[in-house]
């Protein structure tokens, strides 16, 4: 049995998906940066632990210990949360063959920014009178 309709008529109006090729340099650079990210998160958490010494200034003045606790725990825990989000996003982008080297770089900036916000919270708790 033969059909008189050519195979081109069975195609849809959407273009056929193109196959994305992975870039070797992007994969290698992303993996190296992802391996180094936990070291930064560890350093940020350790620096967050050192923020506990800010309470030494609270001997003669009244401090907002609740705000200081929020800042302290944010500085200790948030680098690991930001790291987890960054690793997941980078891996998803690598699997989809999209450019991913910038994700760990943005993660570094986010870890540092969140740490400074947490340190500002601790500082605000110390200066609260």
Secondary structure, DSSP 8 states (H G I E B T S, - for coil): ---SS-GGGGS-SS---------HHHHHHHHHHHHHHHHHHHHHHHHHHHGGGGGGGGSSS---HHHHHHHHHHHHHHHHHHHHHHHHHHHHHHHTT---HHHHHHHHHHHHHHHHHHHHHHHHHHH--
